[in-house]
Amino acid sequence: PNSPFGADIMTGVEASGMTDYRNGNRTVTLRNSKRDWEVQARLVVAADGVESRVGRWAGLQTHASPHDMETSAQVTVSGVDVDPHRFSLYYTSEFAPEGYSWVFPKRNRTANVGLGISGDCTSSKRPTGYLDDFLGRYYPGAAVVSRTIGGIPCTGGLDKTVADGVMVAGDAAHMANPITGGGIVNALIAGKCAGETAADTFHNCESKTVERNLIRYSKRCEDRFGKMNRRCYRIKEAILNFKDADFNAIAAEIIKLPVSKRTPIRVLSAA
Ligand SMILES: Cc1cc2nc3c(=O)[nH]c(=O)nc-3n(C[C@H](O)[C@H](O)[C@H](O)COP(=O)(O)OP(=O)(O)OC[C@H]3O[C@@H](n4cnc5c(N)ncnc54)[C@H](O)[C@@H]3O)c2cc1C
C-alpha cells in the first residue's frame, strides 16, 4: 500500500470495463498508457462523475436528461475589484436562463465567475457564450486565468445507488443539490457513507457484498442529503417557471429581512 491507511492510490489509470458479479466479486479491467490488467473486487465504489460508466456497467441508469443536466462554465479571473467578503448570485434569463450566474471572490483580486443553465436552454447559445457576455458586461478588463466547463446532473438523485458489489457516489449518483448544482460536499459525504458501509460489510467476514447488504449505504445517503435533494428538486422545477420580474419581487422581499434572518428556508419561503 502506498498510503498510511493501507490503500494503493494509482493515478493515470482508467477503469475500462467491469464484469457481472460472480462468486462474490466484480472483475475490473484497468489500463494506463502502458498496459491493461484486471483486479478482483468484492466491492467497487463508482465515483466516476457525470454519466458514470461504472454505474452503467453495474446495470444502473446513470444518464440525466438535458432538462436535468445543468451545463456549466466557469473562469477564474484576476485583476477584478470584488468584495472579498461577499459572493454574488445573479438570477436572470439574460445571462443564465433556467439557472444562475455566480461570482465567488478569492484572494488577491481574483474570483471564480461562472454560470449554469439547463440543458434545455443551450440550443441558441452555449454556456461559454453566456459567460463571455456576462464577463463583458461586469468584468470587461478581467484576465482569464483558467476555464472549467462541464455538466452537473441535477435530477435529485438516482432511484437506485447500489447493485451487487457496487455503490455509486457523487455526481455519478446525481447527488448534487438540484437548486444550486453544488455537489462537492455531498460527494464527500457519500464517500464517507460508502467507506462506513464497506467497513460494516467486511467486518462480518461471512457477509456478502450483495445488493441487499449494501442498502445501508443508500439509507445513509438518504438521511444525510437524499430527502433534502428530492425536496429541492421539486422547488427547482417551480423556480424554472419564474420570470426575471418574479426574482426581482423575491429579492425585494428578502432585502426587507435583517441579514441575520436571511436563512435558506426564509429565502425559499419568500419565493
Ligand atoms: C463549472 C463547474 C463549477 C462547479 N462549481 C461548484 C461549486 O462551486 N461548488 C460545488 O459544490 N460544486 C460545484 N460543481 C459541481 C462539482 O464539481 C461536482 O458536483 C463534484 O466535482 C462531483 O464530484 P465527484 O467526485 O462525484 O465527480 P468528479 O469531480 O467529476 O470526479 C470524477 C473523477 O472520476 C474520473 N473518472 C471518470 N471515469 C473514470 C474511469 N472510467 N476510470 C478512472 N477514473 C475515471 C474523472 O476523471 C474524475 O477525476 C461545479 C461543476 C462545474 C462543471
The ligand as a Gaussian input file, in Angstrom:
#p B3LYP/6-31G(d) Opt

LIG

0 1
 C      -18.090000      24.702000     -13.937000
 C      -18.483000      23.967000     -12.682000
 C      -18.458000      24.635000     -11.463000
 C      -18.839000      23.987000     -10.291000
 N      -18.805000      24.678000      -9.107000
 C      -19.130000      24.043000      -7.958000
 C      -19.056000      24.725000      -6.703000
 O      -18.709000      25.907000      -6.619000
 N      -19.393000      24.039000      -5.582000
 C      -19.797000      22.734000      -5.609000
 O      -20.103000      22.150000      -4.557000
 N      -19.879000      22.063000      -6.792000
 C      -19.548000      22.672000      -7.957000
 N      -19.623000      21.989000      -9.151000
 C      -20.068000      20.579000      -9.139000
 C      -18.917000      19.712000      -8.656000
 O      -17.787000      19.937000      -9.485000
 C      -19.307000      18.239000      -8.709000
 O      -20.571000      18.039000      -8.100000
 C      -18.253000      17.406000      -7.982000
 O      -16.991000      17.588000      -8.590000
 C      -18.635000      15.926000      -8.008000
 O      -17.553000      15.175000      -7.517000
 P      -17.355000      13.674000      -7.962000
 O      -16.126000      13.201000      -7.235000
 O      -18.612000      12.907000      -7.800000
 O      -17.080000      13.699000      -9.541000
 P      -15.889000      14.368000     -10.343000
 O      -15.353000      15.556000      -9.646000
 O      -16.402000      14.525000     -11.738000
 O      -14.747000      13.260000     -10.319000
 C      -14.870000      12.059000     -11.055000
 C      -13.465000      11.591000     -11.388000
 O      -13.534000      10.269000     -11.930000
 C      -12.638000      10.191000     -13.021000
 N      -13.117000       9.125000     -13.911000
 C      -14.228000       9.116000     -14.697000
 N      -14.344000       7.949000     -15.338000
 C      -13.275000       7.191000     -14.947000
 C      -12.825000       5.877000     -15.284000
 N      -13.516000       5.104000     -16.134000
 N      -11.676000       5.427000     -14.726000
 C      -10.969000       6.200000     -13.852000
 N      -11.354000       7.450000     -13.485000
 C      -12.488000       7.928000     -14.039000
 C      -12.704000      11.576000     -13.665000
 O      -11.545000      11.808000     -14.432000
 C      -12.772000      12.471000     -12.432000
 O      -11.494000      12.794000     -11.958000
 C      -19.248000      22.619000     -10.338000
 C      -19.255000      21.934000     -11.566000
 C      -18.879000      22.598000     -12.729000
 C      -18.908000      21.847000     -14.036000

